Amino acid sequence: MPRRARAEKREVNPDAKYRSTTVSQLIVKVMQRGKKRTAEKIVYGALEKLGQQVSKDPVAALEQAVRNATPLLQVKPRRVGGATYQVPVEVQPNRGLFLALTWLVNSARARKGKAMMEKLSEELSDAFQGQGTTIKRREDTHRMAEANRAFAHYRW
């Protein structure tokens, strides 16, 4: 990470099927060992199942699930006078999207006994309905930020 200038953000290309950048980023998060075709099959299959489960457009359902899972606050450690404080800060939109997609994929991977396509569709369905492991993770993050609100004046 450069000390002086900000690293420039690369433009995210939309995916081939739905023309959505969110779907494209989800595919990249699911991908392992450079196997993008396999990741695309998993994500597209999960989105089709999600569309059937919630009887809504799959991309709109994914957007809603990601919106429900996106944190608004997080804590960052700040070192002040020899002590380290957990300071609550607002989450930037692109960082929030990154965290939401990462939590969704990790929660899906943690589920046991099914194919990844099914696990991902179930996790997205849970997030769409406002429940599940990902939503619990977001609420834990918010709770931690709320508990450390006394140190908000160390924000800079």
C-alpha positions, 0 to 999 in steps of 0.5 A: 500500500503506497504511503503518499498516493491512494491506490487507484481502484480498478473497474469491475467488469459485469458478468456475462449472464446478468450484466451485474458487477455484484454477481461478477464480484461474487464469482471472484469471491467463490473462485478458488485456484483460478477456476473461474468456470467452476465458480460461475457454475456455482454462482449461476446455479445458486442464483437460479435456486435463490430466484425460485426460493424467493420467487423474485428476480435472482439479481434483485434478490442477491442485491437485497441479500447483500444490502441486508448483510452490509455493515454500516459501522466497524471498529478499527484499532487506534494506538493512543499513548501506549493504549490501543482502543477499538474506535468505531468508524463508518464503513465505506460503500466498497468496503461494505460490499467486500465484507458482505460478499466475503461473509456470505461466501465464508458462511456458505463454505462453513455449512456442511453436507451439501454441494457449494451451489446449494449452500450458497443459495441457502445462505443468500436466501437466509440473508435475503430474509434477514437471518442466518450466520452472515446477518449475525456477523453483521450485528456482532460488528455493529454491537462491537462498534456500539459498545466502543462508542465512548472512543469515537473521539479518537477517530481521525 
